[in-house]
Structure formats: structure tokens, C-alpha cells
């Protein structure tokens, strides 16, 4: 929608309405208008590769919906989530602290589409175990429930949306019943279930004493996990091979220090694309001048010094490796410094513009589009393994780690 039309619509809406004070689960028309305006501005300014025509159409439908609706805050939040999800980017999302506090208790488990079925991958609730197949949610086939809710999930691909589905708890009732294969039912009570999540700490051990070492890094939040991994690398300095497990690592920080400690050769950074609007772009403005320009940077090389470990390296990767985890993995892939074993990563990494509104709502917008150093597409694609291993449902049920078993076999080959 052109900005002058948007301004007119919003002015008419505000002048024609009685403004309601916002409290609890309500949001006044005034606040809906202001928030919607800011959402449009931030996306139009910062989101790379924006299809303006399509987004204007989507925004027009969204604006009609939120202006015509009641002052129900939950409905506004869902409409805003759906609008932002049309951009198909895992780092572009809408969040409301009130919505999360009121409806966002975690479900207590993760389940992904797996061989055409929805399978529990990990669980912190006693009623579900890894390998359980979720056939239905409150009597609705799980795939149908997902397809009905998909429009609210911000993701860079349908595969990524499947991973994020059960991580979006506002899409589920506070109490619901899952029907598992075999007919067993389990009641998920998000408010009262006791959830037993294992601590996110770095692990390290010998798989073959003095020869093959294993390190698992759960995330890159803060410095603790990377620092612990560096300590293990020093202990395993003389190992013939190190297997580094970053499966399920959601990033949450910066893995650069660990990355450089393992690289023994110069390696390239991403090629980056970002938008610039206004400023010096308007100095030579004429009728043909674009209102937005794209800036591309590339060919930057990192030259590490004094790596901690230079021996044989294997990385375990999967669809749960996303964001800073993929930033960490990319250099090892393009330089072939490490062999990748597992499955393709999530395909979602971006630097973002983060805006917190006074009403507690948050808009996070991808502001840089990353491609591989050679310019090939990354977002929605991910980083493919060199050796693809896909555990079966039976492997999950048995607690068998076939990815690690294969990596160990490869690491001990001469």
C-alpha cells in the first residue's frame, strides 16, 4: 500500500473512533494503528529482497482485519504473526510478552515431521518418549493441525516450519490430548506438567582413548559453552580425530572463538546483501532514482592464528542447527576443513533489526541476507552434509545414535 494511502486510512480510522484505554487482554484501536504502522515501516525499511507489491497486498488485508476487529489482543497478535510469517524468514518474527506470558507455556517436547509422520525427537514430559509418533492432536490429524496453523509460523522453509511448530506454544490449547501410534493417548497440561529439560552444558569424552574424542556444544549463548569446548580441545590436543556435535544447536550467540580455534587455513565469510534507504541515496535524486539500493559485500577472508586443534575433524549437523550454529559450520563446509555427517541444517541465519514497542510487543526483522561465499543461495536451503545419515523411528525409540556411530567409523578409517 503506498504510504500516502496508508497515512490517510490510519488518520480516518483514528479520527472516526473512540479510543479505548489498553489493559490486560485488550488493545485499543489507537494502539493497533500505531503498532501496525511501525510494523510496516520497519519491514519496508530493513527487510532484504522485499517483494513490495506482494507485501503491500498482504499488509492491506492485515490492516483491514485489525482495524475492523474488536480490541482483543490475542487476535491482534495472531494477525500480526501471520503477516510477518508471509515473509518466509525464520529470523523475522512478531512477539508479544503478554501473549507469551498468558498462552506461551512450553509444550514440554519437540516433534518433527519424520519420514512422513510427526515424531517426538526429545521430551521433558513423562508421558512422551523419543520415537513416539503423534497421530492426532485433540482428534485432528497432526499434519492437518499443522497446515491449519502454518500461517502463523515464521520460518525460512516448510521444513523449518515443521521444526518450529511445537516450539510455538501459543498455537496449542493449555491442555490437549495427543493420540499416538497404537492408539495410546497422552494428556499434555502445559501449565501443570513437570518438565525435565537437561541442562545445556558442553560435554566432552574419549570415544577411543587417546585416539578419537567427542565434544558436544548445545548452543553458543554467552561464553561458557565455547570456553568449555576450548578446554576440551586442549585436553584432546593429541587426538587423531575429534568429532564435534552441533546437532540441535540453536545458536543464540557467537561461535567465532571456537571456530577460529579449529581452522588451520584462511576461510571466507558470507556474501551479504542489505538495503539502504534515504541519506546519501537522495543527494542525486531524480525521477528514475530508486528509493532503495542494495549493498553487497563479499570476498572477506579470515586468517586464524595459533589454532588449538589441527587434526582430523568431523562435524555432526542436523535441521536443529540454525542461526549462529550455521554461521559456525559454514566455514568448515566451504574449506572442507571438516567432514559433515548427519542431515542438512535449518537454512536460517541473519543479522536483524530488533524493535521493542512500548506495549510490550517486539518485532524482529532480518536486515541482512546471507549467501554462500560463491553467491549461491543459503536461506531456506541450509548446509548439506558430506555423509547423510537419517535415523529411523526405531533408532529414536531404541536411543541409538546412528549418526555418531557412522562418524566414529569414518574417523577411525585410515
URUR-V436595 format. One record per residue. N is the residue number from 1. RES is the residue in one letter. PHI is phi in whole degrees, -180 to 180 (* if undefined). Layout:
# URUR-V436595
n & res & phi
N & RES & PHI
N & RES & PHI
This chain:
# URUR-V436595
n & res & phi
1 & X & *
2 & X & -55
3 & X & -63
4 & X & -68
5 & X & -70
6 & X & -57
7 & X & -61
8 & X & -66
9 & X & -60
10 & X & -67
11 & X & -64
12 & X & -63
13 & X & -62
14 & X & -70
15 & X & -70
16 & X & -89
17 & X & -114
18 & X & -91
19 & X & -86
20 & X & -103
21 & X & -70
22 & X & -87
23 & X & -154
24 & X & 57
25 & X & -90
26 & X & -111
27 & X & -141
28 & X & -68
29 & X & -60
30 & X & -57
31 & X & -71
32 & X & -62
33 & X & -65
34 & X & -62
35 & X & -65
36 & X & -61
37 & X & -62
38 & X & -67
39 & X & -61
40 & X & -60
41 & X & -62
42 & X & -65
43 & X & -67
44 & X & -64
45 & X & -83
46 & X & -111
47 & X & -70
48 & X & -75
49 & X & 58
50 & X & -70
51 & X & -84
52 & X & -61
53 & X & -62
54 & X & -67
55 & X & -67
56 & X & -60
57 & X & -67
58 & X & -63
59 & X & -68
60 & X & -60
61 & X & -66
62 & X & -62
63 & X & -64
64 & X & -60
65 & X & -67
66 & X & -77
67 & X & -76
68 & X & -84
69 & X & -78
70 & X & -73
71 & X & -91
72 & X & -72
73 & X & -68
74 & X & -61
75 & X & -64
76 & X & -64
77 & X & -63
78 & X & -63
79 & X & -63
80 & X & -70
81 & X & -61
82 & X & -66
83 & X & -61
84 & X & -65
85 & X & -68
86 & X & -66
87 & X & -81
88 & X & 53
89 & X & -143
90 & X & -67
91 & X & -101
92 & X & -117
93 & X & -149
94 & X & -112
95 & X & -144
96 & X & -129
97 & X & -60
98 & X & -65
99 & X & -62
100 & X & -66
101 & X & -65
102 & X & -85
103 & X & -125
104 & X & -104
105 & X & -60
106 & X & -62
107 & X & -76
108 & X & 94
109 & X & -154
110 & X & -122
111 & X & -137
112 & X & -122
113 & X & -68
114 & X & -141
115 & X & 54
116 & X & 81
117 & X & -133
118 & X & -93
119 & X & -120
120 & X & -70
121 & X & -95
122 & X & -149
123 & X & -150
124 & X & -111
125 & X & -112
126 & X & -67
127 & X & -79
128 & X & -125
129 & X & -127
130 & X & -54
131 & X & 99
132 & X & -64
133 & X & -101
134 & X & -91
135 & X & -82
136 & X & -144
137 & X & -122
138 & X & 49
139 & X & 84
140 & X & -100
141 & X & -51
142 & X & -57
143 & X & -63
144 & X & -66
145 & X & -62
146 & X & -64
147 & X & -62
148 & X & -70
149 & X & -99
150 & X & -55
151 & X & -64
152 & X & -94
153 & X & -96
154 & X & -77
155 & X & -158
156 & X & -87
157 & X & -162
158 & X & -64
159 & X & -63
160 & X & -64
161 & X & -64
162 & X & -63
163 & X & -68
164 & X & -86
165 & X & -56
166 & X & -76
167 & X & -91
168 & X & -118
169 & X & -65
170 & X & -66
171 & X & -85
172 & X & -119
173 & X & -63
174 & X & -64
175 & X & -137
176 & X & -147
177 & X & -113
178 & X & -107
179 & X & -103
180 & X & -100
181 & X & -60
182 & X & 95
183 & X & 92
184 & X & -66
185 & X & -117
186 & X & -133
187 & X & -94
188 & X & -102
189 & X & -111
190 & X & -63
191 & X & -81
192 & X & -112
193 & X & -61
194 & X & -85
195 & X & -105
196 & X & -114
197 & X & -88
198 & X & -66
199 & X & -64
200 & X & -86
201 & X & -123
202 & X & -73
203 & X & -114
204 & X & -153
205 & X & -165
206 & X & -82
207 & X & -92
208 & X & -136
209 & X & -50
210 & X & 76
211 & X & -124
212 & X & -122
213 & X & -111
214 & X & -128
215 & X & -133
216 & X & -116
217 & X & -113
218 & X & -75
219 & X & -166
220 & X & -116
221 & X & -66
222 & X & 61
223 & X & -116
224 & X & -65
225 & X & -67
226 & X & -68
227 & X & -62
228 & X & -65
229 & X & -64
230 & X & -64
231 & X & -62
232 & X & -65
233 & X & -60
234 & X & -66
235 & X & -67
236 & X & -99
237 & X & -56
238 & X & -95
239 & X & -65
240 & X & -72
241 & X & -151
242 & X & -124
243 & X & -105
244 & X & -107
245 & X & -102
246 & X & -119
247 & X & -65
248 & X & 74
249 & X & -78
250 & X & -86
251 & X & 85
252 & X & 69
253 & X & -176
254 & X & -137
255 & X & -100
256 & X & -60
257 & X & -61
258 & X & -69
259 & X & -57
260 & X & -69
261 & X & -73
262 & X & -110
263 & X & -91
264 & X & -113
265 & X & -152
266 & X & -60
267 & X & -143
268 & X & -85
269 & X & -92
270 & X & -63
271 & X & -86
272 & X & -121
273 & X & -125
274 & X & -144
275 & X & -98
276 & X & -127
277 & X & -139
278 & X & 79
279 & X & 59
280 & X & -65
281 & X & -63
282 & X & -94
283 & X & -66
284 & X & -116
285 & X & -63
286 & X & -143
287 & X & -65
288 & X & -95
289 & X & -76
290 & X & -70
291 & X & -80
292 & X & -144
293 & X & -119
294 & X & -104
295 & X & -106
296 & X & -121
297 & X & -127
298 & X & -169
299 & X & 67
300 & X & -79
301 & X & -120
302 & X & -101
303 & X & -117
304 & X & -69
305 & X & -124
306 & X & 51
307 & X & -61
308 & X & -78
309 & X & -138
310 & X & -123
311 & X & -80
312 & X & -64
313 & X & -130
314 & X & -125
315 & X & -110
316 & X & -97
317 & X & -130
318 & X & -158
319 & X & -68
320 & X & -83
321 & X & -82
322 & X & -143
323 & X & 59
324 & X & -62
325 & X & -65
326 & X & -72
327 & X & -61
328 & X & -65
329 & X & -73
330 & X & -51
331 & X & -62
332 & X & -69
333 & X & -71
334 & X & -73
335 & X & -94
336 & X & 61
337 & X & -66
338 & X & -129
339 & X & -91
340 & X & -97
341 & X & -129
342 & X & 133
343 & X & -134
344 & X & -62
345 & X & -71
346 & X & -64
347 & X & 81
348 & X & -150
349 & X & -151
350 & X & -162
351 & X & -79
352 & X & -129
353 & X & -105
354 & X & -112
355 & X & -126
356 & X & -109
357 & X & -86
358 & X & -64
359 & X & -87
360 & X & 94
361 & X & -85
362 & X & -134
363 & X & -124
364 & X & -113
365 & X & -123
366 & X & -60
367 & X & -119
368 & X & -134
369 & X & -100
370 & X & -98
371 & X & -126
372 & X & -62
373 & X & -53
374 & X & -85
375 & X & 92
376 & X & -72
377 & X & -69
378 & X & -116
379 & X & -59
380 & X & 80
381 & X & -110
382 & X & 88
383 & X & -109
384 & X & -82
385 & X & -76
386 & X & -78
387 & X & -125
388 & X & -88
389 & X & -129
390 & X & -120
391 & X & -59
392 & X & -89
393 & X & -61
394 & X & -65
395 & X & -61
396 & X & -64
397 & X & -61
398 & X & -83
399 & X & 70
400 & X & -92
401 & X & -99
402 & X & -71
403 & X & -68
404 & X & -65
405 & X & -60
406 & X & -67
407 & X & -62
408 & X & -65
409 & X & -61
410 & X & -69
411 & X & -68
412 & X & -94
413 & X & -70
414 & X & -86
